[in-house]
Amino acid sequence: MDLEAFRWLLTDDGQALLARAEEYAGDDPLAAQTRLRSSAEPARAAAALTQATLRRRAEPKFGELAARMYFTPDGLEQSTRPAVARHRAARLRAFEAETLVDLGCGIGGDLVAAAEVGVVCAGVDLDPVRVAVAEANLAALGLPGAVMVADAVYVDTTPFEVAFADPARRSARGRSFSVDDWTPPWSFVERLLRRDSCVKVAPGIPHDLVPDGVEAEWVSDGGEVKEAALWSGSLATTARRATVIGRGGLATLTDEDPVAGEVRAVGDFLYEPDRAVIRAGLVTAVAAGVGGGLVDPHIAYVTSDQAFRSPFARGYRVVEELPYREKQLKAALRERGVGRLTIKKRGVDVVPEELRKRLSLSGDAEATLVMTRVAGSGTALLVQPL
């Protein structure tokens, strides 16, 4: 995105062009560009149409805020979901943090969340365009904060109570899962974690990479794991935590009371732990919470003889066990008139979409099938969601 064109977009004339672009955003891109270029130079027309398009794409993530915010394509993709950012900001307020420096602020999503709860924020980023967008977002939402172009590695964080960082996890080959490819590098993160700080990392971060005394929190939103965050210094309260954000609010589970993973036979109910719980290694805590055990020592399914509602797991009533072999399974499902089948699997070599095609079901009934290992053996369970 052209920096000069973006800054012009914030003027009165630019806002008028952006309003027109939003009217055309759903049209053919070439036709929309042609219409806008009749009253604006190409770079400005492209900037306006880009913003209008990105605002539409941002609606599922940012909701009603999207219509007032500004984005870059990569900034939108990498930005934290507002619900997750607000949870993190709420934790900062709970610790009575008053000042925060965001080291690599991107388009300012985390700055916005922290400023909303009254934290005095400053952000830095290497990209002048992202800095301009972050400034514009704070201004558009009526929030205080300062943003500047700087290299996070060389920023003095001592004037701030909390340092926050979200290292870029990309290399020349695209998204990377290796900490050696992070920018700033892992060595910078390790130094930062020696003070009160929070570092956003990928959900797949290995447990053994987390330094001693640092809390690792995995967060899911709407059933999907969005990130892990490392909390250090006085902000760390436990070793591992799973936080689940859903329609009913927020719930959190910690490893303060580790529970042994008892393996038992499948009972009347099966529970599928939230993926944040699985990433945090707290499946056995879910088992203890429902008065049950694991179906297999290496599989993240929990079973119990009791029905529970838990924010940390989805529950199913076990209807019956069906044959695991495909030919016999197909016959059993057809016998039960199943035509619409949801297949859930863990720990077995099954591709649900391919299996569903091979089963060629055509009945009127709808069913849910869980394919997994129980005590080491492949098992197929017909279940009903609670």
Secondary structure in CASP SS format (residue, H / E / C, confidence):
PFRMAT SS
TARGET T0000
AUTHOR 0000-0000-0000
METHOD secondary structure of the structure
MODEL  1
M C 1.00
D C 1.00
L H 1.00
E H 1.00
A H 1.00
F H 1.00
R H 1.00
W H 1.00
L H 1.00
L C 1.00
T C 1.00
D H 1.00
D H 1.00
G H 1.00
Q H 1.00
A H 1.00
L H 1.00
L H 1.00
A H 1.00
R H 1.00
A H 1.00
E H 1.00
E H 1.00
Y H 1.00
A C 1.00
G C 1.00
D C 1.00
D C 1.00
P H 1.00
L H 1.00
A H 1.00
A H 1.00
Q H 1.00
T H 1.00
R H 1.00
L H 1.00
R H 1.00
S C 1.00
S C 1.00
A C 1.00
E C 1.00
P H 1.00
A H 1.00
R H 1.00
A H 1.00
A H 1.00
A H 1.00
A H 1.00
L H 1.00
T H 1.00
Q H 1.00
A H 1.00
T H 1.00
L H 1.00
R H 1.00
R H 1.00
R H 1.00
A H 1.00
E H 1.00
P H 1.00
K H 1.00
F H 1.00
G H 1.00
E H 1.00
L H 1.00
A H 1.00
A H 1.00
R H 1.00
M C 1.00
Y C 1.00
F C 1.00
T C 1.00
P H 1.00
D H 1.00
G H 1.00
L H 1.00
E H 1.00
Q H 1.00
S C 1.00
T C 1.00
R C 1.00
P H 1.00
A H 1.00
V H 1.00
A H 1.00
R H 1.00
H H 1.00
R H 1.00
A H 1.00
A H 1.00
R H 1.00
L H 1.00
R H 1.00
A H 1.00
F C 1.00
E C 1.00
A C 1.00
E C 1.00
T E 1.00
L E 1.00
V E 1.00
D E 1.00
L E 1.00
G C 1.00
C C 1.00
G C 1.00
I C 1.00
G C 1.00
G H 1.00
D H 1.00
L H 1.00
V H 1.00
A H 1.00
A H 1.00
A H 1.00
E H 1.00
V C 1.00
G C 1.00
V C 1.00
V E 1.00
C E 1.00
A E 1.00
G E 1.00
V E 1.00
D E 1.00
L C 1.00
D C 1.00
P H 1.00
V H 1.00
R H 1.00
V H 1.00
A H 1.00
V H 1.00
A H 1.00
E H 1.00
A H 1.00
N H 1.00
L H 1.00
A H 1.00
A H 1.00
L C 1.00
G C 1.00
L C 1.00
P C 1.00
G C 1.00
A E 1.00
V E 1.00
M E 1.00
V E 1.00
A C 1.00
D C 1.00
A H 1.00
V H 1.00
Y H 1.00
V C 1.00
D C 1.00
T C 1.00
T C 1.00
P C 1.00
F C 1.00
E C 1.00
V E 1.00
A E 1.00
F E 1.00
A E 1.00
D C 1.00
P C 1.00
A E 1.00
R C 1.00
R E 1.00
S E 1.00
A C 1.00
R C 1.00
G E 1.00
R E 1.00
S C 1.00
F C 1.00
S C 1.00
V H 1.00
D H 1.00
D H 1.00
W C 1.00
T E 1.00
P C 1.00
P C 1.00
W H 1.00
S H 1.00
F H 1.00
V H 1.00
E H 1.00
R H 1.00
L H 1.00
L C 1.00
R C 1.00
R C 1.00
D C 1.00
S E 1.00
C E 1.00
V E 1.00
K E 1.00
V E 1.00
A C 1.00
P C 1.00
G C 1.00
I C 1.00
P C 1.00
H H 1.00
D H 1.00
L H 1.00
V C 1.00
P C 1.00
D C 1.00
G C 1.00
V C 1.00
E E 1.00
A E 1.00
E E 1.00
W E 1.00
V E 1.00
S E 1.00
D E 1.00
G C 1.00
G C 1.00
E E 1.00
V E 1.00
K E 1.00
E E 1.00
A E 1.00
A E 1.00
L E 1.00
W E 1.00
S E 1.00
G H 1.00
S H 1.00
L H 1.00
A C 1.00
T C 1.00
T C 1.00
A C 1.00
R E 1.00
R E 1.00
A E 1.00
T E 1.00
V E 1.00
I E 1.00
G E 1.00
R C 1.00
G C 1.00
G E 1.00
L E 1.00
A E 1.00
T E 1.00
L E 1.00
T E 1.00
D C 1.00
E C 1.00
D C 1.00
P C 1.00
V C 1.00
A C 1.00
G C 1.00
E C 1.00
V E 1.00
R C 1.00
A C 1.00
V C 1.00
G C 1.00
D C 1.00
F E 1.00
L E 1.00
Y E 1.00
E E 1.00
P E 1.00
D C 1.00
R H 1.00
A H 1.00
V H 1.00
I H 1.00
R H 1.00
A H 1.00
G C 1.00
L C 1.00
V H 1.00
T H 1.00
A H 1.00
V H 1.00
A H 1.00
A H 1.00
G H 1.00
V C 1.00
G C 1.00
G C 1.00
G E 1.00
L E 1.00
V C 1.00
D C 1.00
P C 1.00
H C 1.00
I C 1.00
A C 1.00
Y C 1.00
V E 1.00
T E 1.00
S E 1.00
D C 1.00
Q C 1.00
A C 1.00
F C 1.00
R C 1.00
S E 1.00
P C 1.00
F C 1.00
A E 1.00
R E 1.00
G E 1.00
Y E 1.00
R E 1.00
V E 1.00
V E 1.00
E E 1.00
E E 1.00
L E 1.00
P C 1.00
Y C 1.00
R C 1.00
E H 1.00
K H 1.00
Q H 1.00
L H 1.00
K H 1.00
A H 1.00
A H 1.00
L H 1.00
R H 1.00
E H 1.00
R C 1.00
G C 1.00
V E 1.00
G E 1.00
R E 1.00
L E 1.00
T E 1.00
I E 1.00
K E 1.00
K E 1.00
R E 1.00
G C 1.00
V C 1.00
D C 1.00
V C 1.00
V C 1.00
P H 1.00
E H 1.00
E H 1.00
L H 1.00
R H 1.00
K H 1.00
R H 1.00
L H 1.00
S C 1.00
L C 1.00
S C 1.00
G C 1.00
D C 1.00
A E 1.00
E E 1.00
A E 1.00
T E 1.00
L E 1.00
V E 1.00
M E 1.00
T E 1.00
R E 1.00
V E 1.00
A C 1.00
G C 1.00
S E 1.00
G E 1.00
T E 1.00
A E 1.00
L E 1.00
L E 1.00
V E 1.00
Q E 1.00
P E 1.00
L C 1.00
END
